[in-house]
Amino acid sequence: MIPEPIVLFIVFLYFIVFLAVGQNVATVLLGTGVIGIVLWTEPSVIISFIESDVFDRISTYSFITIPLYILMAFFLLRGGVIKEIYYFIHKLGGKKKTPLAILTVVMGALLGAVSGSSTAISAGLAVTAAPELQRYGYKKNYSVALGAIGGSLSALVPPSIIIIIYASISELSIGKLFMGAMIPGILLTIVFSFIIFIFDKFRPAFVLSSESMLADNLINNDMAIEEDFYDFKTGLISFSIVMFLIFLVFGGIYGGIMTATEAGGVAAFVSMIAMVVRKKLTFQSFGAALVDTARMSSMILIIVVGAQFFGRFMSLSMIPRQLIELLEPLMGQPYLIVSMLLIVLFVLGMILESAAVMVMIIPVTDPIIRAVGIDPIWFGVMASFIIMLGLLTPPVGLASYAASTAAALPVGGIFRYTLIFAFLSGIIIAPFLFIFPEIITFLPNLMIK
């Protein structure tokens, strides 16, 4: 029998080395868990674990929520809704420069409220919004960065996939977590919009190209986009569909009419019917939406399975219990402990994929926050907010990578802007959520049981 300290050393050395060389996160989590369990106990434990916990976990009712909301997002994307709504909002904004940049972020929040897929929305906005922002004189990297920033809101604005994962693993109400994230999501959208305004007003050289340092009516007749390109009626219909889906999801959940999973299924079906009626969804695009959904959902579930093995090893080694005992002198300072955990989450969010961070850290953090008396709904929203910042920050920053890849640009120039937005929003919003936890807990406490 290998001594326990040596097992821990081997397991975490494997974990750190293979992450450092760029191995797939799911593979690292799975390998770490399997090696740890085998060395800590015996191989037969793996078989019984697969037969019981792993299958039961990924076949739970709550995990059905993930592919449903992703499917809804891809129906809307394949139906061209992002492009149509963008031009609709663009025209409502009077085709002005600053409102257009702000509305790009607001649109990210609106689309996030019906999909939850940050990478899909970031890529969609980078392709749709960035070219128009460039027409108004914004730098190319900044235009694409705004697409990533708008898309990142999907990690916090319900129905966030990250929140669904947190709720499923920690066995919390998905609906309550959705409601808890609503106000912080709105606040974050406002803060992002304010930062855009400040840059436009006081640091135009930072965001505008050198040849376009002009007023709001920057585009002359030669550069103007033809009015035919702005089909107001089509955009209004697409906008109405999205608003109806938002009302359907949140009204159904908040009113106690549907669970979050049922709302996802109904919304996915409604979005499909809407695209079919409008002749926006062909057999080819329908199949592509299903394939995209299966691919993204499988990726998330593979990470969850790997995290299950990792979490079982953590339980067998009693590391969470030892951490609780280690933190016992600080039990009278629960928010100090939470601050330490959130700092760890932020660092992990900078180097790992957001879903992987959530499933990897929950087995450790959940027992700790419950032991110190922290509301798990509050912590779940805070954790989602912190991980959302990681979507914008190097070296991983999936929202930034998705936008840069869609726009065929190096990600370094995108990070130059997204890092500033992440830093400023973090230091502005996080203190408010700490000082006034009711910002998160107010709506969940009002929900119909």
N, C-alpha and C positions, 0 to 999 in steps of 0.2 A: 504493500500500500504506500503510495507516494505521500509524503507529508503535505498537509494542507497549504502551508505557505509556498511550497514549491509549485503546487498545482495552480495557485493564484498567479504566481509569477509567470508560469508557462502560458496560461490562458490570456492574461492581459498583454504579454509580450506579443503573442500571436495577433491579438486584436489591434494593437498599435502599429505593428510592422506592416500588416496587410492593408490597413487603412492608408498608411503613409505611402505605399507603393501604388495606390490607386485601384485596389481590388474593389469589386462590386460590394456595396454596403450589405445587401442581403446575404451574399456569400460569406462575408466576414462575420456577421451576426450568427448565421447558422453554424459556421465552423467553430466559432468561439463557444457557442452553447454546447455543441456535440462533444467537442474535446473536453470541455469543462465537466460535463455530466459523466462522461466515460471515466475520466481520471478521478473524479470525486466519488463516484459510486461504482457502477458496473454497466456494461453495454446493454443488458436486458432492460434497463430503465428507459432507454431510448425508445424501444419498441412499444412499451406500455404507454409512454408519453405521447407517441404519435397516435396510438389507437384511441386515447382518451382526450387529452387536453387540446392537442393541435387541431384535430378534426372538429371537435366541438367548438373551438374558438372561431375558426374561419367559416363555419357553417351557421353561425348565429344570425338571428333575424336582423340585428343592427348593422351587420356588415353588408347586407343587401343594399343599404343606403348608398354606399360608395359608387357602384356602377350605375345606379339609377340617376344620380345627379350628374355624373360624368357623361352619361348617354344624352341627357337633356342638353348639356353644353355642346356636344358635338352635333346634335340635330340643328341647333341654332347656328353654329359655325358653318356647317355644310350648307345651310339655307341662306347664307350671306347676310344674316341679321346684323352682325357687328358693323359691316360696311354701311348698311342702310341707316342704322340708328346714328352712326357717326355723322353722316352727312345731314341727317335731320337735325341733330343737335347743333351741328356747325351752322346751319342756316338760322336756327332760332337765336344763336349767339350773335347774329349780325355779321358773321364772318370777320370778326375782329381777332386780333392776335392773342392778347392775354386771355380773354374768355375761352378761346379755342383750346389753349393749353390746359386751362383749368377743367374744361368740359371733357377733355381726354381722360383725365384722372377720375372725374365723376362718372364717366361712362364705364371705366374699369370697375367702380363700385357697383353700378347697376347690373353689369354683366356678372359680377361676382355673386350678386344676390340671387342669381338663377342657375349658377353652374358650380362654383367652388373650385374650379380648375385654374390655378394661377398661371401655369405654363401655357395653356391653350389661349387664355385671354391676353397674356403678355405678347405672345407671337401674333395673335390677331390684330392687336392694336399697333404693333410695330409695323405691320404690313399696311394697315388701313390708315392709321392716324399720322404716322411719322412723315409720309410724303406730303401731306397737307400742311403740317407744321413747318416743314422745310420751305414750302411755297411762301409762307409768311415770314421767312427770314430766320427761323430758328436753326441752330447748328444741327447737323445730321445726328451726331451722337446724343445730343440733348433730346431731340425729337424721339429717338428710339428709346432713350432712358425713360421718358414720360410714359411710353407704352408699358415698359417693365414695371414702373411705379404703380400705374393703374391696375395692371394685372396682379401685382402682389397683394392688393386689397382682398383678393379672393381667399387668401389664407386666413383672414379674420372675419370678413363679411360673410354671414351665413348664406348658403349652406357650405361652409368650409370643409374640405376633405380632411384637413388636419384636425379640426374639432370633432368630426365624426370618428376618426381613429381614436382620439383621446377618450371620447365618451364610450366607445365600444370596449376598449381595453380596461378602462377604469370602472366600467359598469355604472355609468352615470346617464341621466336623461339627455338624449341628443337635443330634444326640443328646448330644455332649459338652458343648455349651453349655447344653442343658437340665439335665444333671446338675450342671454347675457352678453353676447358679442355684438349685438346690434348697435348700442350706443357708442361703445369704443370704436366700432367700424365707421360710424358717422363722424366722430371726432377726428379720427385719423384722416378721413377724406378732407375735412375742413383744414386740418394742419397742412396737408400736402398742397392744397389750393393756396393757402396763405404763403407758403414757401415759394410757389411759382410766382405769385404776385410780387413778392419782395425781390426776387431775381429780376423780373421784368422791369420793375420800377427803379431799383437802386444798383443792380449789377447787370445791365443789359449786355455788356461786352462779354460776359461769362456765358450767355445763352444764345446770343444772336450772332450771325455771321457778320464779318466786318463790312461787307458791301450792303448790308440791309439794316443799318442802324437808323431806321425811320420811325414814323408814327404808326398808329394802329391801322390807318388806311394804307398799308404798305403796298398792297398789290395794285398795280395799275391795270388798265384794260387789257394790255397785251398778256399779262400774267394771269388774268382772272380765269377762274374755272367756269366753264360754260354753265348756264343755269340749268340746261337739260341734265347735267350731271347730278344735280340736286333734285331728285324726285321726291318732292315733299310728301305726296300722298303715300308712296311706298314706305318712306321712312316713318311716317306717322303710324302706319299699320304695324311695322316691326316694333316700334317703341311701345305701342299699345299691347302687343303680345307679351313683351318682356315685363311691362308693368302688371299685366294680368297674372303672369306666372309668379311674380313677387308676391302679389296679393294672395294668390292661391296657396303658396307655400307657407307664408307667415300667418295669414289669416287662419288657415287650417290648423296649423300647429298651436298658435296662441289661443285660438278659440276652443281647443280641445276636440276639434272635429276629426283630425287626423294625427297620426304619429308622424315623426320626421321621415320615416321610411315610406309610409303610405303617401305622404305629400310628394316625395321624390318620384314615386311610381306614377302618380297622377300627373305631375308636371311633365315628366318625360313623355307620357302618352299624349298630353295636350300639345306639347311642342312638336311632336311628330305629326299629329293631325293638322296643326296649323301650317307646317311646312308643305305637307301634301296638298292641302286645299289651295295654297298659294302657288303650287307647281314649282316649288323651290327644292323639292326632295325627289331625286330620281332613284331608280333601283341601284345605280352605281354609287351615288352619294350615300344612300341608305346603308348599303353594305360597308362602305368606307367608314361611316359613323360607328357601326357595330364593331368593326375591326379595331378602330382607334380606341373605343371604349374597352374592349377586351384586353388590348395591349396595356393601357394605362391601369386598369383595375388589377390585372395580373401582376404588374410591377409592384403595386401597393401591397397586394396580398402576399407576395413572396417575401417582401420586407417584413410583413407582420409575422409570417411563419418563422423567419429567422429570428425575429425578436422574441417569439415564444420560447425558442430553445435558449436564447440568451437569458431571458427572464427566469426560466426554470433553474438554470445554473445559479443565477443570483440568489434565488430562494434557497436552493440547497446549501449554498455557501454561507447563507445568512448574512450577506453583506448589508442589505437594508437594515436589519436589526442592529448590526454592529455600528452602522452609521448613526442610527437613532441613539444608541448608547453613547457614542462619541459626542453627539450634539446635545446630550442631556443637560450639560451646564447652561446651554443657550435656550432651553425650553421656555424660559420666561420671556424670551425675545423672539417670538414667532416670525415677525417680519424681517428680522435679521437673517434667520434661516432661509426664508423665502427669497430674500435678496441674493443670498449665496447660490441657491438653486437656479435662480433665473440667470445669474451671470454664467453659470456652467452651461445652461441652455443656449445662451447667446453665443458663447464660444463654439459649442458643438454645431449650432446653426450656421456658423460661418464656414465650416469645413465639411459638413455632411448634408445630405438631402433632408428636407424638412420632415417628411413622413418617417424617415428612418430615425431621426432625432426623437420624435415623439414616442414611437414604439419602443425605442431603446431605453429611454429615460424613465418612462412611467413605472416600471417595476421597482425603481429605486425611489422616485419622488413621492409616489402615492402613499406608501406607508408613513413616510416622514411628515407630509403635510397633514395627514389625518391625526398623527400622534401629537402634533403641536396645536391642533384645533383650528386649522385654516380651512375655510370653505372650499371644497374641491371644485365647485363651479367657478368661483373667483379665480382660483389658481389655473384652471384649465384655460380660461380666456386669457389670462396673463401670459401663460406659456405659449399660447397660439400667437399672441401679439409679438412676443420676443422672437419666436421662430420665424414669424413673418419678416422681421427685420433681416434675418439671415437670407431670405430670398433675394435681397438687394445687395448684400455685402460680399466681397471677395473672401476666399478664393472660389467658392462654389456658386452662390447666388443664382439659383435656378431660373428665377424670373428674368434676371439680367441676361443669362445665357440664352434663354428661349427667345427673347426679343432680339438679341444681337445675331443669333443664328438665322432667324426669319428675315432680318434686314441685311444679312451677309456682311456684318461689320465685326471687327475685333472687339471682344468683350471689355478690354481694358478701358477704352474710351467711354463705355457705358457706365462702368463702375465709378468713374470720376464723378458722375452726377448722382447715381443711386446711393452711393455711400453717404453723401451729404444729406440727402433726404432721410435715410435711415437713422443717421446720428441725430439730426434735429428733431425728428418726430419722436425718437426714443426719449430724449431728455425733456421734451415738452409733455408728452402724454403719460409716460410711466409714473411720474410723481403724482399726477392727478388720480390715477387708478389705485395707487397706494393710499393716498390720503382720504379719498372718497370711494371706498369699495362698493358703495351703493350704486355707482355708475354701472357696475356689472351686475350686481345682485337684485337691483330694483325690479326689472321686468320678469326675471324667473320667479320671484316671490309673488308676483301678481297672476301668474299663469293659473288657468283652471286645472284643477287636479284631475 
